[in-house]
């Protein structure tokens, strides 16, 4: 009888342990963020957003960093979205059964596991040196595009797979060609899922630091980039630079910049989750 | 143009579009080939000047000093130490979460909490580095005397928190995929949820759980910013978690931040370090891929 009771206590005890474990990470993250808000929120003002970097912490701002991040977001989207969606369409609509598609599929699974810093080494040798782009925004965007391509491809494939075949058959029945069917029927129907994947992928690209350090993005850029061939810095680079210094004032700057970066990241993730929910509700094929 | 001519043009356009799409898919192949080619060719040049035996057995890594040594061991132990601490943090939490969500929690809670946990993985890693350096290390210094400002312990713990969702989510998928009949048989024998969860469902899903752990290890080995910010930048052949260590990834960052001449031996060290990193993560990913295929076949 006592054994049964012990078992019962363990059983219900585990329920509490489970809840505690589930919320452990989230609570810690919340504490971290509170701490950051406390440290950095007071530092954010108009001047912080519109000032160039400076050797003096109190005068330094994140103008070059956030414009660099905006540039990178724009260029990476421009490169990665068409390539990723096109590859996803090919693998799902054209090459379903052939061997090439199978190899590509295994390869994409492998690529997703390659550490991001190794993409930096690839970008350094191929884009920065062989293609002579230098440590430019374009080289950074190309490197990050390769990094997030697997995510976009996988999301595109899943979204396309969810489109029912009846839609395709109806389109073919009306005399549409394969591409017309994809362009006018399949893609619009899959657009919600694709968009969700694309936003998540871009949000990841914005937070990346390591590959950009390797391709030679600078921590100190005293001007706002005007063309894709300019040298650049981004928010995570600026944060890394500031928090690597021993002075407290720079740590505060780092905390303030982290608030901006987290706000962007959470916004993008929020939009993605919202779109996913709406899209999932809408389809009731 | 005749109707027939139009048809031919249409067909040709279709073919060109298909080629364009296939080319996009091929870029992912080129990426893999490019990474392997670059790591291999630059390392080849490196190993022309440094013997591979020194690389694997020398206990010092000092390519940037006057007295140069090229032993990868200190970087390897630094990487393995931080990874080990991360897994020790994430594994128990991840498994408990997975069992709780799959065996105890209601459907609604499950569906609500999974995206919330993903937030942990969405936070940029440089931010986690800041947490490790400015929150966790000062906090731990209260209890652990001799914990240096940069140390493997806090970097590892924070990295562990970061990879909780990787383990919990994949493990939970594996637990959830275990057929109901197994649970019902166990309940029928008088077992409670805890006993069913840990003695029936977890063993049945063990290969799926193993996959999640292997992927988490691979992720931790390749993680860069947390360790670059919080674990230090001194190659240190030690398993003492209170000390500063340098990981393979941190070393690559360190060299990239300085100005090292292209085509010099110092420059090539980052590719030799990179290929070591690649081989480890590639092997782990490959094992997990194989395992995953095997257990998927079992259930279908």
HADDOCK unambig.tbl for C-alpha pairs under 7 A between the chains (distance, minus, plus):
assign (segid A and resid 11 and name CA) (segid B and resid 192 and name CA) 6.91 0.50 0.50
assign (segid A and resid 11 and name CA) (segid B and resid 193 and name CA) 6.53 0.50 0.50
assign (segid A and resid 11 and name CA) (segid B and resid 194 and name CA) 5.09 0.50 0.50
assign (segid A and resid 15 and name CA) (segid B and resid 100 and name CA) 6.86 0.50 0.50
assign (segid A and resid 15 and name CA) (segid B and resid 104 and name CA) 6.91 0.50 0.50
assign (segid A and resid 18 and name CA) (segid B and resid 96 and name CA) 5.80 0.50 0.50
assign (segid A and resid 18 and name CA) (segid B and resid 97 and name CA) 5.60 0.50 0.50
assign (segid A and resid 18 and name CA) (segid B and resid 100 and name CA) 5.09 0.50 0.50
assign (segid A and resid 21 and name CA) (segid B and resid 93 and name CA) 5.70 0.50 0.50
assign (segid A and resid 21 and name CA) (segid B and resid 96 and name CA) 6.70 0.50 0.50
assign (segid A and resid 21 and name CA) (segid B and resid 97 and name CA) 5.90 0.50 0.50
assign (segid A and resid 22 and name CA) (segid B and resid 97 and name CA) 5.32 0.50 0.50
assign (segid A and resid 25 and name CA) (segid B and resid 161 and name CA) 6.00 0.50 0.50
assign (segid A and resid 32 and name CA) (segid B and resid 131 and name CA) 6.46 0.50 0.50
assign (segid A and resid 83 and name CA) (segid B and resid 24 and name CA) 5.41 0.50 0.50
assign (segid A and resid 86 and name CA) (segid B and resid 21 and name CA) 5.09 0.50 0.50
assign (segid A and resid 86 and name CA) (segid B and resid 24 and name CA) 6.09 0.50 0.50
assign (segid A and resid 87 and name CA) (segid B and resid 21 and name CA) 5.71 0.50 0.50
assign (segid A and resid 87 and name CA) (segid B and resid 22 and name CA) 6.58 0.50 0.50
assign (segid A and resid 87 and name CA) (segid B and resid 24 and name CA) 4.92 0.50 0.50
assign (segid A and resid 87 and name CA) (segid B and resid 25 and name CA) 4.16 0.50 0.50
assign (segid A and resid 90 and name CA) (segid B and resid 21 and name CA) 5.41 0.50 0.50
assign (segid A and resid 90 and name CA) (segid B and resid 22 and name CA) 5.88 0.50 0.50
assign (segid A and resid 90 and name CA) (segid B and resid 25 and name CA) 6.95 0.50 0.50
assign (segid A and resid 104 and name CA) (segid B and resid 29 and name CA) 6.55 0.50 0.50
assign (segid A and resid 107 and name CA) (segid B and resid 29 and name CA) 6.75 0.50 0.50
assign (segid A and resid 108 and name CA) (segid B and resid 28 and name CA) 6.74 0.50 0.50
assign (segid A and resid 110 and name CA) (segid B and resid 285 and name CA) 6.63 0.50 0.50
assign (segid A and resid 111 and name CA) (segid B and resid 32 and name CA) 6.86 0.50 0.50
assign (segid A and resid 113 and name CA) (segid B and resid 285 and name CA) 6.48 0.50 0.50
assign (segid A and resid 114 and name CA) (segid B and resid 281 and name CA) 6.78 0.50 0.50
assign (segid A and resid 115 and name CA) (segid B and resid 222 and name CA) 4.77 0.50 0.50
assign (segid A and resid 115 and name CA) (segid B and resid 223 and name CA) 6.93 0.50 0.50
assign (segid A and resid 118 and name CA) (segid B and resid 274 and name CA) 6.61 0.50 0.50
assign (segid A and resid 122 and name CA) (segid B and resid 34 and name CA) 6.77 0.50 0.50
assign (segid A and resid 122 and name CA) (segid B and resid 35 and name CA) 5.58 0.50 0.50
assign (segid A and resid 122 and name CA) (segid B and resid 38 and name CA) 6.76 0.50 0.50
assign (segid A and resid 179 and name CA) (segid B and resid 14 and name CA) 6.45 0.50 0.50
assign (segid A and resid 207 and name CA) (segid B and resid 124 and name CA) 4.72 0.50 0.50
assign (segid A and resid 208 and name CA) (segid B and resid 124 and name CA) 6.74 0.50 0.50
assign (segid A and resid 210 and name CA) (segid B and resid 224 and name CA) 6.45 0.50 0.50
assign (segid A and resid 210 and name CA) (segid B and resid 225 and name CA) 6.61 0.50 0.50
assign (segid A and resid 213 and name CA) (segid B and resid 253 and name CA) 6.58 0.50 0.50
assign (segid A and resid 213 and name CA) (segid B and resid 256 and name CA) 6.36 0.50 0.50
assign (segid A and resid 213 and name CA) (segid B and resid 257 and name CA) 6.82 0.50 0.50
assign (segid A and resid 214 and name CA) (segid B and resid 253 and name CA) 6.41 0.50 0.50
assign (segid A and resid 214 and name CA) (segid B and resid 256 and name CA) 5.17 0.50 0.50
assign (segid A and resid 216 and name CA) (segid B and resid 256 and name CA) 6.63 0.50 0.50
assign (segid A and resid 236 and name CA) (segid B and resid 126 and name CA) 6.58 0.50 0.50
assign (segid A and resid 240 and name CA) (segid B and resid 126 and name CA) 6.56 0.50 0.50
assign (segid A and resid 243 and name CA) (segid B and resid 130 and name CA) 6.83 0.50 0.50
assign (segid A and resid 244 and name CA) (segid B and resid 229 and name CA) 6.55 0.50 0.50
assign (segid A and resid 258 and name CA) (segid B and resid 127 and name CA) 6.67 0.50 0.50
